[in-house]
Structures are given as C-alpha cells and as structure tokens.
Amino acid sequence: MAVMMQAFYWDAPKLENREHDFWNFIAERVEDLGKAGINALWLPPINKGSSNTSMGYDPYDFFDLGDFDQKGGTKTWYGNRAELEALITKAHANSVGVYADMVINHNSGADEEEVNPLDGEKRWTKFNPASGIFPRDWNSFHPSRFERTMVEGEHFAGFPHLCHRNPSVYKAMFDYARLIIEDLDFDGFRFDFVKGYGSWMISLLSKYQYEKKDMKEFMPYVVCELWSGGDDIDMWLDKANSVTDNQIAAFDFPLRYQLKAVCDQPNYDLRNLTRDGSVVMARPAHAATFVDNHDMGEDIIQNDKLMAYSFIMVHEGYPCIFWFDYYNNGLARPFTPNGINALIEAHHKYAGGDSQILHADPDLYIMQRVGWKDDKTDQPGLVYVLNNLGDKWSGTSVKTKWCNQRMVPIAWDGHGLYGEVAHPDERRTDAEGNCEFPAPPRGYCIYVPIADDANKDEAIAGV
C-alpha cells in the first residue's frame, strides 16, 4: 500500500507566512516528498470560501479557484488556478498523486438572506458567484421542493445545507467533480463531513466514469471523513460501496483514539490494540489510518507520537502523515533510523502480507507481517515491537515465520534515543523460528529478515 500526506494544517498559509501563496509553498517540497516515499498529497479545499482568508471549508463559489475578485480578494488563501495546476503537474512529475478535499454538504458567505416559503424561516441562501457558475437560492438548500426534510445527515455550524436531489445542485456537484479529475488532473477525493448528507451522492461521484485528458477512463481514489465509531463507519462503508466498485475508504477514527491513548495515557493496556473496533482490523482495504489532522485542535497527541506513527506504518491500511508533524514538529528525521522517513521506507520495502499478532500484554505488543511477493512486489515482511514501559527496554521470545534467519533492526525510537549512538542489536531466530525481540522504553523497533551476506547498513531504513 502507498503512503499519503495531509499537506496542510489549520491556518497554515498564515503560520507559514505564505498567504495566497500556499500552492507554491507545497510545490517547493514536492520533489523531496517524492524521494522520501510519499505517494499522494491530500490538498485543502481549492475553491473560494466565504472570505479570501478562509481554509475553504465554508464554500461560496465552487468554480472560483482564485481568479475572481470577490470575498475580499482574487486569490484563495492558497493561491490561484494556475499555481494549483503547476503544483499538480510538479507532483505528477515526481510520482506523487493529489487528492482534492470535497466540501459538498454546506455553503457559507451568501449574498442575501431569503425567506424559505416552505417553513417561513429566513436564511442566507442567495448566492451570486462571480464565476457565473452555480448561482443558487433557497430551493438549492434544505428544506427544498425536492426534499423538504433532511432524511439523512446532521447540520454543520448553522450553515445552509445543499439539497443534492435538486437537479441543478446534483449537476453542479458532478461538474465540480469533473473539473477536479478531468480538467485539473487530480487523482482522488477526500469527502468532508459525510454524516451530513446521503452516502448515495458520494457513491455516484465515485463510480462516474471519468475521462482524463489522455482519453483514458479513470477511477479516483475516494476516502471519507466519518467522525464516528467503528460500527457506524462499517455500516456506512457497506452502504456507500454497495453501488460502486468497492473503492470508497474511510479514515480510521477509532484507531486514532486508541493510538492517542497509547501515547498520552501512562500504563495504557496495549492489548486494546488487538480488539475489534477499528476500521483497519475489520476491513483493512477500506482503512485510511492517521495519527492527527487539522481538525484535532487541542486534542492532538502530546507525547511519544512516533509510537503512533510506527503502528500505522507497519500495519495494513493506507497511512496518512500529517504535514505539521513531519515538518513543524520535526518528526521526519531524514537520514536516521529514528523518524517518519525511516518508517516510510520500512512500509514500502517490508510491510507486506497479513498481520499476525505474536504477543500482547499490557506493556508489550509484537506483530509480524508475513511478507508478499508477486510480479510487481517483493516485501519480505517484518517483526514489529511496541514497548509501553517508560524506564527500560523490553521484549520477549516469540515464534516467527522465519527459521535460522538473521533479523536486522531498521527503524526504532524511544525515550532519550534520538541523536544517540545506542540502538538495538540484530537478532537470529532458531530452527523453529523463535527469537527475543526488544524495543526501547516508550518506543518501538522494526526488525526485518536480511541475508547473512547482505550489508547491514544498506538495510537500515532512512540512512
């Protein structure tokens, strides 16, 4: 599986001092991200919001990508269409895909208030966008003649919610999606706040047979934000995928909260990681795993965050790295075995095949990936150790799939280790595959099978 990156965080254009120039800011880093093994970038909403200093989650004009003077200026907070297209072109030149953030539930920044004759309520629902595309009034929103009540979903922030059953709204959403995939050359969608409207709309946008500029049909990657528990996400995915080619995934919020507990709660029982509830354990092919994102606010993981990253990078699912952690928190740590870059390399080179839990107790979790090989892939597998004890190295003997095998540590971190020479020693399994695998205090270690005559340094990820 690939690795994606959320290429922004809340108020990033301002905090990076790149207001109205953020597309160029990302583009400056694309080459390095491609070399590090990032396969796709999730970009923020591309359209003009209720102001030109908006993050885009309050859409006003879906078809103004920073080229019309409205809502305080011409460019969006990120730039204009030409800069966005240049970013996408550069990303593709470096083998990096791009996913568009789709906010199709609610609107903001209307030009006038109107009385909705169906319920007599006054709302900001009159939109006259400068692009001239998709003007709308009260009948484009709930309640509408096409659907008086919201039979599905929740309200968001008091904004008017689009009625997708209105043919003009339905068409506009398809026109917007086709602009993104066919004209701008995006590779997929991330749908925002999907509990706010019917999953059928996402299903139809996902299964449409898009045609790229090379005249070839294209199926986008689709991942959705359903901020809920595992059962709700599972049922929603069943419903959404029932009319598609089964390509719709969801961010794994249940796993994220488990990992936050691992990192921030002393003595958290690691056996909880083996239990049902997460998307990746129930349906790994539909799981987008992550550690933090732009919505977490004060609920971000505060301690030992690399423990969480190590977990998502060795298990199944499509891991997503947060730009703020990678750059601003300095967790990339290139050319060392102690950071995200080393975990990315371990993910790509070794994390193939099924996951098998070899040991789990309150303070120690050991798992193996059994490996995968076909005409395109050769990932020999790995052993992953997560140690919850804060004061000492810890490990235990487990029975692996490898017999009489040299096992080399390639990525690790723990309390007081970064920047130090100390590191775990390589191991060798016995004739039955048994071996003891330790990990640093409040840390992790990844061991991989290496031939006896191979150079150890060449196997160490990130070096």
Helices and strands as residue ranges (DSSP letters): E 4-6, H 12-15, H 22-36, E 40-42, E 48-49, E 59-61, H 81-93, E 97-102, E 112-115, E 122-126, G 138-140, H 167-178, I 179-183, E 188-191, G 194-196, H 199-207, E 210-211, E 217-218, E 221-224, H 230-241, E 248-251, H 253-264, G 270-274, H 279-282, G 284-286, E 287-290, G 297-299, H 305-314, E 318-322, H 323-323, I 324-328, H 340-350, E 355-361, E 364-369, E 372-373, E 378-379, E 382-387, E 394-399, E 406-413, E 427-428, E 434-439, E 443-449, H 456-459
